[in-house]
Amino acid sequence: MKRSCAVLALTFLVVAIIGNHQTLSAKEVVFQSGSISLKGHIVTPKGNGPFPAVIFMHGGRGSRVGGDPKGTVEAIAKAGFIGFAWIRSQDSSLAGNVQEMIAAIDYVKNLKNVDVERLAVIGFSRGGLLAFMASTRRRDLKAIVLMAPAHGQGALRRFLAGADDVTAATLILVAKNDTRQADHVAISQQINTTLKDAGKETRLIVYPSYGRDGHQLFFKVRQTYWRDVEKFLKSRLDGQAGRKEIAAGSKH
C-alpha cells in the first residue's frame, strides 16, 4: 500500500512538472543590431495573445554574463508575460550596449503576439544601468525593474539628469551587503531619490544581506526577490486585476 501511494505521488509530481512545461513555449532566435548578429531567448505562455512582454538585460561585461537570463525569462512567462533575453556581444563599450538594447526592444515590439502598449524591462547590474538609460529615452515602457544597477564609470550620473523624462514606474532592488564590486546600495538609493525628487513613481527595496556578496542574490531567480518583481509587473502590465492583487498583498 505504501509503495502504491509513493508511486502515485511520484506520478502526480511528474505530470505536474510536464504540465507546467507544456504551458510555455521556448525558442532561440537571432536578431540584428546594425551589422552584429545577437542570440536571444524567448519564452511565451500558451494562448492566443497578444501578451505583455518583459525584456531582461543581464549583467557582466565582455564575455561575462551576470544573472540568469534563461531562468528569468522562464519565470516571466510563468507569470503570464512573454519573456525575452539576449546575450550582448563581447564589445564592452557602453555605446555598443545601448545600440543593442534599442535593437532588442524594437525586435520584441515587432513580434506578432506582443502587446506593444504593455512593455517592461528588467536589468541586473550593467543591465540595470542600461534599463535605467532606456527609461530616460523611451516612452513605450510601462515598468522598469533595476536589480543592483551599476554606475558605468560616470554614465549613471549623466543619465540621472534625465529623470524628468522617465514615464515608466520603477522598482529598484538591492541586497544590504551589495558593496564589494561597487556600492550598489548607494547607487540604488541615488536613483530612487532622484526619481522621487522628479515626482516619478518609484520604490526601493533593500533586502537583508545575502551571503558574503549581496550581488549574488540576483545570480539566480530566487523567491526572496522574485515575488516582488512579479507583483510589480502584474500591477503595471495586467491592468486592474493586477492592481487589485497588489492591494490585497499589501494588507498582509
C-alpha positions in Angstrom: 0.0 0.0 0.0 2.8 2.4 0.9 4.6 1.5 -2.3 1.4 2.2 -4.3 1.0 5.6 -2.6 4.6 6.5 -3.3 4.3 5.6 -7.0 1.0 7.5 -7.3 2.6 10.6 -5.6 5.6 10.4 -8.0 3.2 10.1 -11.0 1.3 13.2 -9.9 4.6 15.1 -9.5 5.8 14.1 -13.0 2.5 15.1 -14.5 2.6 18.4 -12.7 6.1 19.1 -14.0 5.3 18.1 -17.6 2.1 20.1 -17.5 3.9 23.1 -16.3 6.4 22.9 -19.2 3.6 22.4 -21.6 2.2 25.8 -20.7 5.3 27.5 -22.0 6.9 27.8 -25.5 10.6 28.5 -25.6 12.8 29.2 -28.6 16.2 30.6 -29.6 16.2 33.5 -32.1 18.8 35.6 -33.9 18.3 39.3 -34.5 20.4 42.2 -35.8 21.9 45.2 -34.1 23.4 47.0 -37.0 25.9 44.6 -38.5 26.1 42.4 -35.4 24.0 39.2 -35.0 22.8 38.6 -31.5 21.2 35.5 -29.9 18.0 35.8 -28.0 15.9 33.5 -25.9 12.1 33.9 -25.9 9.6 32.1 -23.7 5.9 32.6 -24.4 2.8 31.5 -22.4 0.4 29.2 -24.2 -2.6 31.1 -25.6 -3.6 33.4 -28.4 -2.2 36.6 -27.0 -1.3 39.3 -27.5 0.7 39.3 -24.3 2.6 41.9 -22.4 6.4 41.5 -22.9 9.3 41.8 -20.4 12.8 42.1 -21.6 15.7 41.0 -19.4 19.2 42.6 -19.6 21.9 40.7 -18.0 24.9 41.9 -16.1 28.6 41.5 -16.7 30.9 42.9 -19.4 32.6 41.3 -22.4 32.3 37.5 -22.3 31.0 37.5 -18.8 27.2 37.1 -18.2 25.9 38.1 -14.9 22.4 37.0 -13.7 20.2 34.2 -15.0 18.8 35.1 -18.5 17.1 31.8 -19.3 15.7 31.3 -15.8 14.4 34.9 -15.7 12.5 34.7 -19.0 11.0 31.4 -17.9 9.8 33.0 -14.7 8.5 35.9 -16.7 6.5 33.5 -18.9 5.1 31.6 -15.9 3.8 35.0 -14.7 1.8 35.3 -17.9 4.1 37.5 -20.0 6.4 37.0 -23.0 10.0 36.8 -21.6 12.9 37.9 -23.8 16.6 38.0 -23.0 19.6 38.3 -25.3 23.3 37.9 -24.7 25.2 41.1 -25.5 28.2 41.0 -27.9 31.7 41.0 -26.4 32.1 44.6 -27.3 32.3 46.1 -23.8 31.7 49.7 -24.8 28.6 51.2 -23.2 27.7 52.8 -26.5 27.6 49.4 -28.2 25.5 48.0 -25.4 23.0 50.9 -25.8 22.6 50.2 -29.5 22.0 46.5 -28.8 19.4 47.5 -26.2 17.5 49.6 -28.6 17.6 46.8 -31.2 16.3 44.3 -28.7 13.4 46.4 -27.6 12.4 47.1 -31.2 12.8 43.4 -32.1 10.3 42.5 -29.3 7.9 45.2 -30.3 7.7 43.7 -33.8 6.8 40.2 -32.6 3.2 39.3 -33.6 1.9 38.2 -30.3 3.3 41.2 -28.2 1.0 43.9 -26.9 3.2 46.9 -27.6 1.2 49.0 -25.1 2.4 46.8 -22.3 6.2 46.5 -22.3 8.6 46.3 -19.4 12.4 45.9 -18.9 14.3 44.2 -16.1 18.1 44.9 -15.8 20.7 43.5 -13.4 24.0 45.3 -12.7 25.3 46.7 -16.0 21.9 45.6 -17.4 20.3 47.7 -14.7 22.2 50.7 -15.8 21.1 50.1 -19.4 17.5 49.6 -18.2 17.6 53.0 -16.5 19.1 54.6 -19.5 16.3 53.1 -21.6 13.7 54.6 -19.2 15.1 58.1 -19.7 14.9 57.8 -23.5 11.8 55.8 -24.4 8.1 56.4 -23.8 7.0 52.9 -24.8 7.9 51.3 -21.4 5.3 50.8 -18.7 7.6 49.4 -16.0 11.3 49.2 -15.1 13.0 46.8 -12.6 16.5 47.7 -11.6 18.4 44.9 -9.8 21.6 46.2 -8.2 22.2 48.7 -11.0 25.8 49.6 -11.9 27.2 53.2 -12.2 29.0 52.7 -15.5 32.0 54.8 -14.5 30.1 58.1 -14.5 27.4 57.2 -17.1 24.7 56.9 -14.5 25.4 60.4 -13.3 24.8 61.8 -16.8 21.5 59.9 -17.2 20.2 60.9 -13.8 19.8 64.3 -15.2 17.1 62.8 -17.5 14.9 61.7 -14.6 12.3 64.2 -15.6 11.8 62.3 -18.9 11.1 58.9 -17.2 7.5 57.8 -17.7 7.7 54.2 -16.5 7.1 53.1 -13.0 10.3 51.9 -11.4 11.2 49.2 -8.9 14.7 49.1 -7.5 16.1 46.0 -5.7 19.4 45.6 -3.9 20.8 43.5 -1.0 22.1 45.2 2.1 25.6 43.9 1.6 25.9 44.5 -2.1 29.0 46.8 -1.7 32.0 44.6 -2.8 32.3 45.5 -6.5 30.8 48.9 -6.1 28.4 50.4 -3.5 25.2 49.2 -5.3 23.2 50.2 -2.2 24.2 53.8 -2.5 23.7 53.7 -6.3 20.2 52.3 -5.9 19.4 54.9 -3.2 20.6 57.7 -5.5 18.4 56.6 -8.4 15.4 56.2 -6.1 15.9 59.7 -4.6 16.4 61.3 -7.9 13.2 59.8 -9.3 11.3 60.8 -6.3 12.5 64.3 -6.4 11.4 64.4 -10.1 7.9 63.3 -9.0 8.2 59.9 -10.5 6.7 56.6 -9.3 9.5 54.6 -7.8 10.1 52.1 -5.0 13.3 50.9 -3.4 13.5 47.5 -1.6 16.7 46.7 0.3 16.9 43.0 1.2 18.8 41.5 4.1 22.4 40.7 3.5 22.9 37.7 1.1 25.9 35.5 1.7 29.3 37.2 1.5 28.4 39.2 -1.6 24.9 40.7 -1.9 25.4 41.0 -5.7 25.0 37.2 -6.0 21.4 37.5 -4.8 20.4 38.1 -8.4 22.6 35.5 -10.0 19.6 33.2 -10.0 15.9 33.6 -9.8 15.0 33.4 -6.1 11.7 33.9 -4.4 13.4 36.3 -2.0 13.1 39.0 -4.6 11.1 37.4 -7.5 7.7 37.6 -5.7 8.2 41.4 -5.5 9.2 41.6 -9.2 6.1 39.5 -10.2 3.7 41.6 -8.2 5.1 44.8 -9.6 4.9 43.6 -13.2 1.4 42.4 -12.8 0.3 45.7 -11.2 1.7 47.6 -14.2 1.1 45.2 -17.1 -2.1 43.3 -16.1 -4.3 46.3 -15.7 -7.0 46.5 -12.9 -6.7 42.8 -12.0 -3.0 43.1 -11.2 -3.6 46.3 -9.2 -6.2 44.5 -7.0 -3.7 41.7 -6.3 -1.1 44.2 -5.2 -3.6 46.0 -2.9 -4.6 42.7 -1.4 -1.0 41.7 -0.8 -0.1 45.0 0.8 -2.5 44.3 3.7 -0.6 41.2 4.9 
